[in-house]
Amino acid sequence: MTIGRYQVWPPVELAPMAGITNRSFRKLCREFGAGLYVCEMVTTMALVERNPKTMDMVRFGPQESPRSLQLYGVDPDVVRRSVELIVEDDLADHIDLNFGCPVPKVTRRGGGSALPYKRKLFESIVSQAVTAAAPANIPVTVKMRIGIDPEHITYLDAGRIAEGCGAAAVALHGRTALQHYSGTADWSAIARLKETVTSVPVLGNGDIFSAQDALNMMARTGCDGVVVGRGCQGRPWLFAELAAAFDGRPSPTPPTLREVAAIMRRHAELLCEELGPARGIRDLRKHISWYLRGFVVGSTARLDLGMVDSLDDLDRMIDQLDLTQPYPTDAEGPRGRAGSPQSKVALPHGWLTDPDELAVPEGAEIGTSGG
């Protein structure tokens, strides 16, 4: 798979996930397999204003190539200025534009998965980003959803527009904003987008929980690559399984609890190195239940591990587990957040009145990053 000047093999992208895809998690995933690994979402206004938290999030290790940065923005001028800053300061090698986020605090400002409904505004943002990135030969890609809801489908128009503006690839999550992460992703929409967008790669996203899921999606849709999000939470070795599947090699043996614990310990070390011992070990806590899914651990041990406060504490608790357990079948299948569909997508007042309106909603930009 070719994204601008970069050859990506296997054709796999780690989706940017707020609070998850920091430098430590990206490094851990990279240790299992190659691909494109995108950092947490960064807002264009926060980047332009050089918000300290945001600048701290734009961290890449020396082994990360290409350095992939996802931007969220609603104002074309602010998006352009943020990309110019990325070029001037050499902050990234690849820019992904977020038009897929379904959370209310984003869509009620006209951002994320709400924005492609405004076709001219969407076109202006993508065009400004591509033009600003061109001097550094930085490819710009677009990630989006099917639409706002079943009555407001946007992905085919958005795909054509992005392709026409010079986007290097488009990725589609096969759900509407209304669905959030519930139900089943509609892979047939990915197939229709692939039929519509023919000059640049189309990536599919949604319900990739195993290497076989990725192969099935590509076979059924004809897409050029896959985007993996929730499927790798607590399971970074999924990228080794994906690499083997795309290379036609046998899948690696699933890890025992001893091996999972070692991976979890490695994750903790990376987080403590990146964020500092106290903050790093706290950040690990949300990953622990994902790592231990399906294993016989016991409620007390799970609770204690969820409150771990040091590497030594983690080591002590791991030593008390039955580490001989094989990988459980209960750990397979969907993981991560799902929940229920939204009853209604939060949108700016009058947002659906005129899809060709170019005006930026008042207060649309978000000054902090990370989702």
N, C-alpha and C positions, 0 to 999 in steps of 0.2 A: 504494500500500500504506500502510495506517495502522497505526502502532505507538503506541498510547496517543494522546497529543496531537500526534504528529508524522506529517506526510505524507512518505513516503519514495518518491522517484522518481529514477531507475529503481528497481524493487523488488529491489535488490541489496545484500547485506551482505558486508563483508570479515570473514572469520572471524578470531577472535583466534588468533594463532599465537605460541608462545613464542619469544622471541628475534628475531621478525620484525616484528610489528605495533606497533613503538614509534611515537612521535610522528612521526619522520622519514618512515617508510614510509607511515604513514597520510596525511600531508600530500602525499607524492608521488603516491599513488593518487588523492587528492581532486583533484589538479590535472588529472586526466584525465576525471573524471566524478563525479557526485553519487551518493549512496547512504548507507548506514549503515556506519560504519567503527569496529570494536570494537578496543580496546586489548588488550594481552597480559593473560593471566589473572592476577588478583590474589587471594590467599588471604584469607579473612575474618579468620583469627586474626592474620595479619601486619598487616592493616589496623587492627584493633582495638588492637593493640599499637603501632601507628604505627612499624612497622619502617622504618628509614631507606631501605633499598633499595626497599621497596614504595611508600612515599610518593613516592619519586623517580620510580617508574614511572607514577604517576597524574599524568601530564603531558598537558595538552591545549593545542593552539595556539588563538589567538583566532578562527581561521576554523572551528574544529570545532564543528558544531552539527547534531544533538545530540552531546554528549560521551558516548560509549558505553563502559561499563566492565564487564568480565566478572569475576564473583566465583566462587570455588570455596570451598565449605564443606560440612561434614558435620554439624555441631552446630547445630540450629535456633536456639538462644540466641545463639551466636556470629554466625550469619548475621544475625539481627535486629539485634544491636548494631553490626555493620559497616554495615548499611544506614542505621541511625540516624545513624552518624557521617558517612556520605555526605550525608545530608540536612542535618545540622547545619553541616557545613563546605562545603556546596555543591560537592561534588567531581565530580558527574556528572549527566547529564540522562536517562540510560537505563541500566538494569542488566540484564545477561544472566547467567543462572545456568548454570554449567557442570555438566552431567550427561552429557557426551559423551567426556571424556578417557579413552583406553584404556590409558595407560601403567601398568606394574605398580606404580610407587611411589605412584600415586594409587588404583588399584583395590584394592590390598592393604589400604588403610585404609578401604575402603568408600565411597570417593568416586568422582567422575566417572561413568563409564558403569556402575559397579557399583551405584550408589545407588538408581536407580529400582526395583530389585527389592524394596527395603524400602518398600512403598507408603505406610505411615503416616509413616515418617520423611521420605520425599520430600514428602508432602503438608504436613507441618509446616514444612519448610524453605521451600517455595514460599509457603505462607500467611504465614509470619512476614515474609518479604521483601516481599511485596505490601503487607501491613499497615503495615510500617515506612516504605515508600516513598510511601504514599498521601498524607501531609500535604504533600509537595512535588510531588505529581502526577507522580512519576517512574514511567514504565512499566517493568515487570519482565517479561523474556522468558526462555524456557527453551530450552536447546540439549541434545539427547540423541542417543543411538544406538538402533538397533533393539532391542538387549538385550545380555546378557552373552555368550550363545552360542546356537546354534539350539534348545537345550533350555530356555533361560530368556529368553524374549522379553518385553519390558517396555513397548514404546513406545506401544501403544494405551491401556493403563491409565494410563501416565504422561501422555499427552496429555489424556485425560479429566480426570485429577486437576488438572493445571496449569490447564486451562480453567476448571474449577470453583473454583479458588483465586483466580482473577482475573488470571492471567498475560495479558499483552497480545499475545503471539504464542508459537508453539512452532516450533522448527526441528529437523529430523530429518536426521542423517547416516545414509545408507542402508547402514550396515555394523554388525555386532556388534562388541563389544570384542575378541572372539576374532580377528576378521579384521584388526584394527588398521587399516592402510591398504592391505592387499593385495586382490587380486581386483577385482571390479566392484561398485560400489554398487548396491543393490537399489532402484531407483526405484519399483517397485510398492508398497513399504512406505510411501513418501511419499504415494502415491495413497490407500492405505487410511487413513492418518492424516488426510488431508484430508477423507475421507468421515466420519470419526469426530469430528473437531474442526471445528465449523461456525461458531462465533461469533467467533473471532479468527483472524488470518492464520496459515497454515502455510507455513513456508519449507523448501525442499529443499536438501540439501547432499550432495555426493559426486560426483566426476568431472565437475565443471564446468571444462573446460579451454579453452573457446571461447564466444563469444557464441551460436553455434548450439546448443551443448550446453545453455545456459540456456533458450533458446526451446524446445528439444526436451523438456527436463525439465518445463517448465510446461505444454506441450501434452499430454504423456503422463500427468501426475499431477494437473493442476488446481491445483497449489500456487500460492500468492499471490506468492511471491518466491523468490530463490535466495541461497545462501550460498557464497561463493567463498573457497577456502583455497589449496591448493597451486597451483592454476591461474594465480595471479598472481605467483608467485615468479619474480623476474627478468623479469617481464612486467607491470608496473603499467599499461601502456597497454591492457590487457584491459578496464579500466573504461571507456575511451573506446569500445571496440568494443561493450561491453554497452549503453552509453547510446544509441549509434546504432541498435543492433538493436531496443531497446524503443521508440525513437522512430520506427522505421520509416525511418531514414535509411541511405544506403549506408555500409558499413563503411569506416573510415579505411584508407588504404594502409599496409600493414605497414612498420615502420621499417627503414631501411638500418642497417648497422653504425655508420655515422657518427651516426645519430640515436639508436641504442641506447647508444652511448658517451656521448653528451651526457646522456641520461637517467641513466646510471650515474654520471656526474660530478655531476649535480644531486643524486642520492641521497647521494653522498659528502659534498657540501657541507652538506646538511641534517643528516647524522649528526655531522659535526664541529661544527656549530653546537649541536646538542643535547647531545652527549656529551663534547665536547672533541676536539681534533685527533687525539691518539694513540688514544683509545678509539674514536672515531668511525670512523677509517680501518680499524681492526681489525675493527669490526663489519661493514664493507662486504665484507670478504673472503669471507664465506660466500655472498654474493649473486652474486659475479662469475661463477662457473661457470653459474649460472642465466641471467644476462644473455647470456653468450657461447654458449649452447647452439646447436649446428648451424652456427655460423660457422667458416670456415677461419681458425684463429688459430695453431695449432701448439702442441705440448706444452710447449715451453720458455716461450713467451709466456704460456700459461695458468698455468704454475707460478709464473712471476715475478709475474703479476697477483694470484695467490692469496696472495702474500707482500707486497703493496704496503704501504708504511709512511708515506706522506704524499700530500697532494694533488699536489704537484709530481711525485712519483714516478709517480702515476697518470697525470698528463698526459703525461709522457715515454713511458710504455708505450703509451698510447692512440695517440700520434703514430706509433708504429712499426707499427701495424696497417693492413691494407688496408681502409680505411673505406668504400670504394665498394661493398662487397658488399651485395646485396639480402637481404631477410629470407629465411632458408632454410626450406624445407619440413620439414627435419629438426627444426626448433625447435617444430613443432606437436605437439599431442597431450599425453598425460600427462606431468607433471613433478613434482618434489619427491619426498619420501620415499614409498616403497611397501613394499618388503620382503616378508617372508613372514608368514603368519598366526601368531599365538601358538599354542603347543602346549596351553596352558592359561591361563586368566585368573587372575591372582593375586587372592585374596579373603581377607578376614578369616576366622579359624577359625569354622566353623559358620554362615557368612553365608547359605547357601541353606536353612537349616533352617526358618525361619519368616519368610515375606515380610511379615507384619504386625507384626513386632517393632519397637518404637520406640527401643530402646536405641542410643546412639551408641557405636561401637567405641572401645575404649581407644586413645589416641594417634592418633585419626582426623584431627585438625586438623594442617595443615602450616603451619609458621611462616615460610616464605619464599615468594615469588611468582615467577611467570614460567614455570611448568611444569617 
